Amino acid sequence: MTAPAPAAPVQAPGIPRMARFLRVREAGTLALVLLVFLLTTLKNHNFASSGSIQQLLVGASLIALLGVGETMVIVTRNIDLSVGSTLGLSAFVVGDLFRSQHIPVWSGFVIAIAIGAAVGVVNGAITTLVRVPSLVVTLAMLYIIRGLDSKLVNGSIVVPGQVPHAFIEVGYQTVLGIPWLAIIVAVVVAIVGYAMRTFRPARELYAIGSNPDAAALAGIPSARRVFVAFVTSGALAGLGGALFLALFAQVDNSAGLGYELNVVAAAVVGGVAIFGGSGTVVGAALGALLLNTIQQGLVAVRSSSFWDEAIAGGLLLAAISIDRLLALRVARSLRSAEGAHREL
Amino acid sequence: MSSETAPAAAGAGMQGARPEAPAEPTARQPLWQQAARWEVGLVVVLIGSLIFGSSESSTFDSQTTLFYGGINAGYIAIMALPMMLIVVTAEIDLSVASTLGMAGALLGDLWHHGWGIWPALIAALVVGVLGGTLNGVLVAKAGLPSIAVTIGTLTLYRGIAEILLGSQTIPGVGDRSFPVWFTKIGVVPVPGTHLSYTTVIFIVLAIICGVVLHATPLGRSLYAIGLQPEAARFAGIRVTRIKFWLFVASGLICAFAGILLTAQNSSVSYNAGYGLELNVVAIALFGGVSIFGGKGTVIGVVLSATIVATLQMAMTQMTIDPNVQEIVIGVLLLISVVVPSIGKLARWSAARALRSRPLQSVRTALPLTVRTK
């Protein structure tokens, strides 16, 4: 009975502090991106050329796009491991339709998103209706969709000449020097990022992830929100498939293979807590940019990419550890602020 | 009203980590009874896949099938054993396949630089232990989430393998080849049987794991940790230490699997076992191990590994393309969580329908009384 009373004054000073802390978290990721960029440029001046910067943005864009949906899912204390397979499936199906049906360019995007959303519906429905852990469901879907994809491909790889030129242009054309791919992803990040800050249903994703029971008691339709998060994640993975096709202009059955763990890694590096409740899509996108900048920076500096996996892994561990330390510090300062109110 | 909901909220909050666990009658049944149902199902599936295999392929009932089934799946199944122990404590180790790769790569690298086979083997095991130690320190001691930590070490260990070997395959041109006694495990069965070495080692390890998990206080404490880490700690179980040593053991066993794979293939490159971590998790989960911890048996994992190996062999002999095999594995995994859950859900919703009736009347009545005031 006494529990709710001290909770209210504790949270009042906590919220702006927390917000400041989160802002710092993304700023930290961005600062690291810039630091890596500067250090690499000092060693290799070509790294700062516009072509190289475009490559950095394009290389990060697919993982960043998938990271947006993944963040929405992870924030609710779930996980979506099927994004890589979904990307592969939608990339091939769209490429195959271009080849055999000569569908219009715009419909390629629509179909890709629809395929992804359909996968998301299956993931979300099984997770929320049957109440089984999303890790298992999406792991199973990873295999099912990858198998389906390989069955469809069956050796008939989509090659550059079979994809309409207008579609491929999305993959390499730029506006004012910024690649289309990066613009599309930035728009998605901006929209979802704004929604996750502002709109109530999207804010409720954080509540669900912070404390599922409290969220349910507060009247939040958790199942519906989680379902929407999965569908969004699937739809973005589908869109990612279309962009993959536009970028590489060819698809075999290995498109998106192993992306799922890279996407989760990017989100975690960008400050998304794996157990839900905190993290932003901007952070996840910056995480993807950071990992890609390090990878390409290593190539630019050493002309050998053998080190980049090890460094990416070390960085991920460092990010988790630092987040933990910061969280502990925040918790300690919150506790000392709360100290006066607590009588136990 | 608040006096009605407050205890319910507190009770639910305790189980926060396991959202699917409403207080339900099955939790009070003895463990073997709960598990028995799932394992009986697995036995049925296994018999079914054996019948399926032998009816569809004339060469299925042969010693060759038994041997190559073990060659193909044995080293993966070996990694599933420490994985299931870790998942029972509600953690996960996604770095297993990378640890396998790192140990194999170190073995290859040292061999390439003229080391003897025994020192190289020991070094490979040591690097596995070190890898497990890092996981253990970060997860058990620092309290970081194991899924994030081991995704990090997954990348890190694979990266170390890549640094060690680069793009070369050992033994390459100009290298000594591995000793014959070492590589023969990929071509001959264990003397007196038709089983591959990996199969026999898997069986031995499974027996050890089974005894530890099901017949020792340590094993019981793993379930306690998985179900309620806080309560386990207050009951005097050394949660941190046990989790730490589980990760170390996992590193050691995965390094051992890396050695076995190297011997089987007579060669090693940095990407040995690439991407197998999710297969290993799938085997453990299909074996009835709950991803939320506290549930699962070694016999279930053994059955699940056997089913996967059987189906793979059957489908390969029927020249069904490997991609369809992936679909089958995925569907099995999905069924393995959905079917038990639907039964549970039906029972649970029936129970809730009974309970919620009086509660609902309170809820609808409350605003009225407020309004009349």
Interface residues (C-beta under 8 A of the other chain):
Chain A: M1 A3 R77 I79 L81 I126 V130 R131 V132 P133 L135 V136 V137 L139 A140 M141 L142 Y143 I144 I145 R146 G147 L148 D149 S150 K151 N154 N211 P212 D213 A214 L217 N253 L257 G258 L261 V264 A265 V268 I274 F275 S304 F306 W307 D308 E309 A310 I311 A312 G313 G314 L316 L317 I320 S321 R324
Chain B: S2 S3 T5 A6 A9 A12 G13 G16 P19 E20 L94 L138 A142 G143 L144 P145 I147 A148 V149 I151 G152 T153 L154 T155 L156 Y157 R158 G159 I160 E162 I163 G166 G275 L278 V281 A282 L285 I291 F292 D321 P322 N323 V324 Q325 E326 I327 V328 I329 G330 V331 L333 L334 S336 V337 V338 S341 I342 L345
